[in-house]
Amino acid sequence: MTTDNTARGGEPLTDFGYERLPSSEKKGRVRDVFDSVAPRYDLMNDAMSLGLHRLWKRFTIARTGLREGQAALDVAAGSGDLAVGLARRVGPTGRVVVTDINESMLNVGRDRLLDAGLVGNIDYVLADAEALPFRSKAFNCVTIGFGLRNVTDMQAALASMYRVLRPGGRLLVLEFSPPKLGALEPAYDFYSFQVLPRLGRLLAGDSESYRYLAESIRRHPDQGAMQRLLEAAGFERCTWHNLSAGIVSLHAGYRL
């Protein structure tokens, strides 16, 4: 017997876009998505957001509070945009750790930082956001950009990020939000479910991965629910900033 939340055999179900599947299968499915899109990831980001993702990430870096000589962690770092900003904030005497669960994306991020001339104080670690392999209270700031909605257990990932933050440190979560655009929502839906997969097929040779990405945005918790998840993980003084009419939000939480 199964329920909407339990697979055959009693394993919990989780969302993969609009599909429900056993929790143990999601990481492999997400890995397949990003293996497919890694070679054209930056090109697709520019096409999907009309270049706005660069402004969203710049806004995020400006709110890290990092100073030279401090330590920062970028989780689910993807192609390394946030990591570049973190490295420039902490300078050559600081430390940045770049992680991703997907080796293809970690390699893309490493290439990005090397091309930017950022070497010597940056470590690259293949790591699961739900079980970060670092000592407690190691980092002044932790960032995760457009990665939280892809983890299987968001609460476990947030708890893991809380554990590795130093007292006084902050977590910044940059993520798409379920849109509340009023009369513009039909146009946004058309772009997400019709235009975006076609762009994926044209530019990356993969429409289904970008259909999943559009669906995963709709399944992600809204701003209020995200704040409650942060608070449940122990973060305090939690806030969010809506960007581009709330299509994207930057959530902040502190370990005090």
VEXMAR-760585 format. One line per 3 residues: their letters; for each residue x, y, z of C-alpha. Coordinates in steps of 0.5 Angstrom, whole numbers, plus 2048, in hexadecimal, padded with zeros to 3 digits. Layout:
! VEXMAR-760585
a) X Y Z  ...
! end
This chain:
! VEXMAR-760585
mtt) 800 800 800  803 807 7FE  800 80E 800
dnt) 802 815 7FD  808 815 801  80A 80E 802
arg) 80D 80A 7FC  80C 802 7FC  810 7FF 802
gep) 80F 805 806  815 80A 803  813 811 803
ltd) 811 815 7FD  814 81C 7FB  813 820 7F5
fgy) 817 820 7EE  813 826 7EB  80C 824 7EA
erl) 80E 81C 7EB  80E 819 7F2  813 814 7F3
pss) 817 810 7F8  81C 814 7FC  821 810 7FB
ekk) 821 811 7F3  821 819 7F3  828 81A 7F4
grv) 82A 815 7EE  824 819 7EA  827 820 7EB
rdv) 82E 81E 7EA  82C 81B 7E3  829 822 7E2
fds) 82F 826 7E3  833 821 7E0  82F 823 7DA
vap) 82F 82A 7DA  836 82C 7DD  83A 82D 7D6
ryd) 835 833 7D5  832 835 7DC  835 83C 7DB
lmn) 832 83D 7D4  82B 83A 7D7  82B 83F 7DD
dam) 82C 845 7D9  827 843 7D4  822 840 7D9
slg) 823 847 7DE  824 84C 7D8  82B 84D 7DC
lhr) 827 84F 7E2  82A 849 7E6  831 84D 7E6
lwk) 82D 853 7EA  82A 84E 7EF  831 84B 7F0
rft) 834 852 7F1  82F 854 7F6  830 84E 7FA
iar) 838 84F 7FA  837 856 7FD  833 853 803
tgl) 838 84E 805  83B 852 80A  842 84F 809
reg) 848 852 80A  84F 851 808  852 84B 80B
qaa) 84C 847 80D  849 841 80B  843 83F 806
ldv) 840 839 803  83C 839 7FD  837 833 7FD
aag) 834 830 7F6  839 835 7F3  837 833 7EC
sgd) 83C 837 7E7  83F 83B 7ED  83C 842 7EC
lav) 83A 843 7F3  841 840 7F5  845 845 7F1
gla) 841 84B 7F5  843 847 7FB  84A 846 7F9
rrv) 84B 84E 7F8  848 850 7FE  84C 84C 803
gpt) 853 84D 7FF  859 849 7FE  859 848 806
grv) 852 845 806  850 83F 804  84A 83C 800
vvt) 847 835 7FF  843 834 7F9  83F 82D 7FA
din) 83A 82A 7F5  837 823 7F5  838 823 7EE
esm) 83F 822 7EB  83E 824 7E4  83B 82B 7E7
lnv) 841 82B 7EC  846 82B 7E6  842 830 7E3
grd) 843 835 7E9  84A 833 7EA  84B 835 7E3
rll) 848 83C 7E4  84C 83E 7EA  852 83C 7E7
dag) 850 840 7E1  84F 846 7E6  856 845 7E8
lvg) 854 843 7EF  858 83D 7F2  85C 83B 7F8
nid) 857 83C 7FD  851 839 7FA  84F 831 7FB
yvl) 84A 82D 7F7  846 828 7FB  841 823 7F8
ada) 83C 823 7FD  835 822 7FF  832 828 802
eal) 82E 824 807  834 821 80A  83A 826 809
pfr) 841 823 80B  843 829 80F  845 82A 816
ska) 83F 82E 81A  840 836 81A  845 836 814
fnc) 842 83C 810  840 843 811  83B 843 80B
vti) 838 83D 807  834 83E 800  830 83A 7FC
gfg) 82D 83C 7F5  828 839 7F2  82A 832 7F5
lrn) 825 831 7FB  81F 82F 7F7  823 82A 7F4
vtd) 825 826 7FB  821 820 7FD  820 823 804
mqa) 820 82A 805  820 82A 80C  826 826 80D
ala) 82A 82A 808  828 830 80C  82A 82D 813
smy) 831 82B 810  832 832 80D  830 835 814
rvl) 835 830 818  83B 832 813  83A 83A 815
rpg) 83D 83D 81A  839 841 81F  838 848 81C
grl) 838 845 815  833 845 810  830 841 80B
lvl) 82D 844 804  828 83F 800  827 842 7F9
efs) 821 83E 7F6  81C 83F 7F1  815 840 7F4
ppk) 80E 83E 7F2  80C 844 7EE  806 848 7F0
lga) 806 84D 7EA  7FE 84E 7EA  7FC 84F 7E3
lep) 803 84E 7E0  803 846 7E3  800 843 7DC
ayd) 806 846 7D8  80B 844 7DE  808 83D 7DD
fys) 809 83D 7D6  810 83F 7D6  812 83A 7DB
fqv) 80E 834 7D8  80E 835 7D1  814 83A 7CF
lpr) 819 838 7D4  819 830 7D2  81A 832 7CB
lgr) 820 837 7CD  823 831 7D0  822 82C 7CA
lla) 825 832 7C6  82B 834 7CA  82C 82E 7CE
gds) 829 828 7CB  825 827 7D1  81D 829 7D1
esy) 81B 824 7D7  821 827 7DC  81E 82E 7DB
ryl) 817 82B 7DC  819 828 7E3  81C 82F 7E5
aes) 816 833 7E3  812 82E 7E7  816 82E 7ED
irr) 815 835 7EE  80E 834 7EE  80F 82F 7F4
hpd) 814 833 7F8  811 836 7FE  80F 83D 7FE
qga) 812 843 802  80F 842 808  810 83A 808
mqr) 817 83B 807  818 840 80D  814 83B 811
lle) 819 835 80F  81F 83A 810  81C 83B 817
aag) 81B 834 818  823 832 817  825 837 81C
fer) 826 83E 818  824 844 81B  822 84B 819
ctw) 820 848 812  81E 84D 80D  81D 84C 805
hnl) 81D 851 7FF  819 850 7F9  81D 852 7F3
sag) 819 853 7EC  812 853 7EF  814 84D 7F3
ivs) 815 848 7ED  81C 847 7F2  81D 848 7F9
lha) 823 849 7FD  822 846 804  827 848 80A
gyr) 828 844 811  82D 845 816  830 840 81B
l) 830 845 821
! end
